[in-house]
């Protein structure tokens, strides 16, 4: 089995470009594939390979400034889920596009998977899925609001536009947010705190951590979790899901949609049938 590691760490890198070449060389030496993003605010990405190779790369990353407590979530794949290794330089390791957002300075309260159900089942809690709409169609939490964003950059505008409808005029409700592995919620909760929302929470380790630790019989998750690799989606216990990726738009296509007359393998799916060019 192939070991898959999804990781991120917000930490200030003075010269992130200087980190790129040694990191890429080590990944290639160890036969690791995937994508790592480097920016002045830290590192983010998902890599796959042998357990020994992944361990070597993680040891290297943990030795970088501020990365000793690197957030890593492990899963497995029967075959290599990536075609090659990329280490890219970015302005942000997860792009929100709002200047001044710093998860190291202010962030929402972390909620462990075993405590998440009680929070989102509370009628006084608003639950927001911070992922893109094409990810949400594969699965989401019960009662979660889908902002129907195409990219994470659209989230701030969506929230500002919908704020009054979401929060009302009286006592502010609690806001619980979640994403695949936790990184987008680092920024989305920091953003809401900056917008004056006090009670902001996010699922520690994201959906993947929840699916790994919460048994299916106790779960409030419905469907599968889209992932950005050839596995397409994962279920409870991080087992391989049943979705396939649409060749045209990249969206996950579930079993019901695979039976739809609008699903044409290699051409389009029900989500993009009217505009398969994406």
N, C-alpha and C positions, 0 to 999 in steps of 0.2 A: 504493500500500500504506500501511496505517496503522502507525505506529511504536508499539510497546508497551514501556513501561519499568517493570520491577519494582524497587523500591528500598527500602532501609532504612538507618538509622543510629542506633545507640545513642549518645546524648549527653544530658547534663542540660540541659533547658530550664527556666529559672527561671519563665517565664510563657508556657507553650505556648498559652494561649488568645489571647494578643496576636498570635500568628503566623497564626492561622486566617484572619481576614478578608483580609489582603493576599495570602495564598496562594490562597484561593478566587477572589478577584477576578482574579488573573493567569491562573489556569487557565481561567476563563470567557472572559476576553479573548482567549486563545489557542485557544479551541475545544477544550480538553482535557477528556476525560471519564475517569471512574474513581473510585477511592477512596483518600484519604490519611488516615492516622490520626496524631494528635498526642497526646503525653503528656509527662509530666515526664521520661521516660526516652529520648525521641527521636521519630523519625518512621518510618512504614512505609506501604507501599501500592503500588498498580499503577495507572498512568495510560496513556492512549492518545490519539493525535492525529497531527498532522503532525510531521515531523522537526524543523521550525523551532520549532513550538510546544512540543514536548517539551524541546528544548534550552533554551528560555527559562525554562521551569519548573525544570529541573534547575540552571540557573545561579542562580536565586533560592534554591533549597534549599541549594545548596553554599555560599551566602553566609551561611547561618544559623550560629549558634555551634556549633562542633564538627562541622560537616557537610562540610568541605572534601574529605574522603575518602569521600564518600557511595558506598555499595555499590549499583551499578545493573546490571541484566541486561536486555539489549534483545532483542526478538523482533518479529515483524510479524504483521499480520492483514489479510486481504483487505477486511474491512469493520470499522467501529467495533464493538469487542466490549463496550462499556459503554453504558448508556442515559442516564446523567447524571453530573455531577461532584459528589462529596461530600468534604468535609473534616470529619472527626469528631474530637471530643475523647474520649480514653479514659484509663483509669487505667494501662493498659499497652499498648504498641504490638503486643505479641503476648501474649495472656492465659494465664499459667501459674497465677497465684494463690498463689505462694509468696513470702512477704515476704523481702526481703533479697537476692534473686537479682540480681546485677549483672554482666552480661557484660563490662563495662569493667574489673572487678576480677579476675575469674577465668573462664577459658573453656577449652574443649578445644583441642587442637592442630589447626590447619587442614591439610587434605590436598588438594592440587591434583588436578583430574580425572585427569590422566595418571598419578598415583600411587595412585589409589583402588583399581583392580583388584587390585593386589598386596596391599593391606591387607585387603580383604574376602575375598580368596581364601585367606588365611592361616587354617588351622583353629584357631589360637589366638585368633582375633578373633571377638567376638560382634557381629553387625550388626543394628542396630535402626532400623526405620522409625518416625520420630517423628510421622508424619502421622496423620490420622484414618482409620478403617477404610474409609469410603466413597471416600477418595482412593486407598488402597492397592489397591482392587479393579481400578483401571485399569492398574496396573503397579507394579513394585517391583524392587529389586535381588535377584539370586540369593542365596540363603541368608539373606535379611533376615527378622527377626522382626516380625510385625505385632501390636502390643499391643491391637488391636481397640478403640481409644478412639473415643469420639464427639466429644470436644473435646480440645484441648490441655491443658485444666485437669485431665483425668483421668490425664495421663502420670505426675506424681509419685506418685500413689497406686498406679498400676500397677507402677512400678519398685520401690517399697518393698515391695509385696506379693510380687513375683517375684524380688527381689534374690538370695536364697539359691539359688534354682533357676537363675538366670542366671549368677551368678558363682562358685558353689560355695564350698567351705571352704578350699581350698588356695591356691596362687598365683593371683592375680587375672588373668583374661584381659584382653586389650585390648578396648575397647568402641568401635565405630565407628558413628556415627549420621548420618542424613541427613534432609533435608526438601526442599520444593520449591525455595526460593531461598536458604536458609541461616539465616533469622532464627530459626526455632524451635529450631534446633540451637545457636544462641548461648545460649539459655536452658537447653535440656536438658543441654548439656555443662557449663554453669556449675552447674546443679542437681546433676549427678552428682559433680562435683568437690567440692561442698559436702557431699555424702553420703560422702565419703572414698574415692571411686574415682579412682585415680591416672592410669591410661593411658586417656584419653578423647580420641577423635578425631572430627572431623566434616568432611564434604565441603564444601570451599570453594565458595561460590556455589550450592550445592545441586544438585539433579537437573538443573535447567535449564542450568547451566553445564556439567555432564557431557555432557548430550545435544548441546550445541552443539559441544563440543571433542573428544569421543571418537567415532571412526568407528563405525558400526553393526557392522562386522565384528569390532571389538575390544571391543565393549561387553558388560558383564555386566548391563545393564538389560534387563528383560523386560516388554513391554507399552508403555503410553503414560503420560505424566505429566499428571495432572489439574491444571487451572488454574482459578482462580476468576473466569472470565469466559465470554463466549459461545462462545469457541473450544472449551471443555470439556476438551480434552486435546491434548498435543503429543507428537510422536515425535522420532526422531533428526534432528539438524539443525534442531530446533525447527519441523519441518514440521507442518501441521495434521493432527491425528489423526482417528480414525474413530469416536470415542465421541460420543454425544449425551447431553444431560442429562435425567434423569427429571423431569417436571414436578411430580410429587408430593413426592419426597424430595430432589431436586437431585443425586443420585448419578450418576456417569458410567455409561452403558450401552454396553457393547462390542457388536461385530457379532454375536457368538454369542448374547448375551442379547437382542439386538434380534429374533432369530429365535425366541426362547422364547415359548411360549404364555402365560407369566406377564407378558410385556411388553405393556402396553396403552398406546400413546402417548396422552399427556394424562391418564392415570389412575394407572398404577403400573408398576413394574419388578420383576424377580425379587428385588431386595434388599428391597423394601418391599411386596411383593404382599399379605402378611398384615396389614400395618398402613400403608396408603398415606397416612394422615394424618401420618406422620412420627414 
